[in-house]
Amino acid sequence: MECPRLKHFRRVNGDGTIGICGHMILQPEFNTLEESDVWVVPLQSQFANNEWPSHCKRCKDTEESGRESIRNFSQKRHTDLVVKNTEYLTVGGVLDTYCNSACLSCSSTLSTRIASLNKSPFVRDNYQAFTKFPQDRILQLDINGGEPAYSKNYQKILQELPPNLIYLRINTNGHKVMPNIEKVLDKQVHVNVTLSLDGVGNVHDYVRWPVKWKNYTQTVDSYINLQKKYQNLTLDFWTTLSSMNLNNLIQIISYAKNKGIPHGYALLETPHCLSIKKTNWLTKRYQGNEAYVAIEDNNDDELNKFLVKQEKLRQISRIQELAVDNNDKI
């Protein structure tokens, strides 16, 4: 076993420090690239011994449930990149926190919209931290935020791409097409747009407030049309599976299949009250085959209080799909 992300993937954390992989749990933060390189050595040894490091639990859970993980996806890309430069880097992470969305599972440290709702104008700007990476080693950028299509810093990145860049991945909430994406595609950079798909219809509008499903589907169709012009543009959907969208998963998968766009998902870890592993009125309704559902203690009260707090902050109402009915005792 191996995971190329340990050596080749580095990300900027929300506070400007360096991290290894956004799908890791409980990883330390580093001040330099060199510090991170030293820290991963024992984890590489564990993989070499066919052992899963505890930090890699999300990929472990995904693969043990029979699905492809972030590790699997990175192995495919690694084959292409390592022949170009054995010391290549994929750089990702939080460029800034400028975001037009206030997703219910997010926080003010990652979204200026939520910070605004909390009346705490917090903004994180890591543009300079990105520029400190050795630009000639960067063969792939894995951009997320904040929201890339909402951020002026992402426009700076797109205008000043690393000289040897081959792949660019953009993770977006799909409220609109990424500005200036055609200029990047014209440079023959392979662009992969990952559209977060955390619900269909009302579930989407609740989980991804205030981005509207109608606008989202229009953006998806626009990207599909853009693919007809650019063969170097690929699309995929990604779902962060929580108790809020667990019972919408069949519709999510059906939408992705109907659009002919690859789809993957992983389990939400934080805030843990939204985890599908918790037992509550939402996870007890689930009738599918997903593993890890309702295997932990009951958190009905905690979950309901969390949702009420988020609804009050956003001044929205509980949708019927998530409502507590007469059969649910909280």
URSUL-V182372 format. One line per field, one symbol per residue. phi: phi as a letter, one per 30 degrees, with the letter a starting at -180 (. if undefined). psi: psi as a letter, one per 40 degrees, with the letter a starting at -180 (. if undefined). A space follows every 10 residues. Layout:
BEGIN
phi = ???
psi = ???
END
This chain:
BEGIN
phi = .abdddcccb bcdecjdcbc bdcdchddcb cbdddddddd edddddddch cddddcddde ddddcicdce dddddddeed ddddadcdbc cbjcdacdac cbedccbddb bdddedddhb ddbcbceddd ddddddddcb cbdbbhbedc cdddddeddb dedcdcbbcc cbdidadeei dddddddidd cccccdbclc iddedddcec dceeddddde ddddddddcb dccbbacbcc dbddcedcdd dddddddddi cebbabddcb dddcddddca ddddddbccd didhccddbe dddddddddd dddchbcdde dcddcddccc
psi = iihedddehi ihideeihic heeiifiiii diddddddde ddddddddef ihidefdddd dddeeeihid dddddddddd ddedhefiih haahdaehhe igideaieee hddddddefg ghhhhfdddd eeihdeeheh hghaaahdee hdddddddef iidehdihhh hieediihie ddddddefhh hhhhhhgfih bddddddfhe hidddddddd dddddddddh eehiiiihhh hiddedeedd ddddddddef hihiiihhdi heeeiediha ddddeheaeh iehfeaihfd dddddddddd dddefiihid deihaeehh.
END
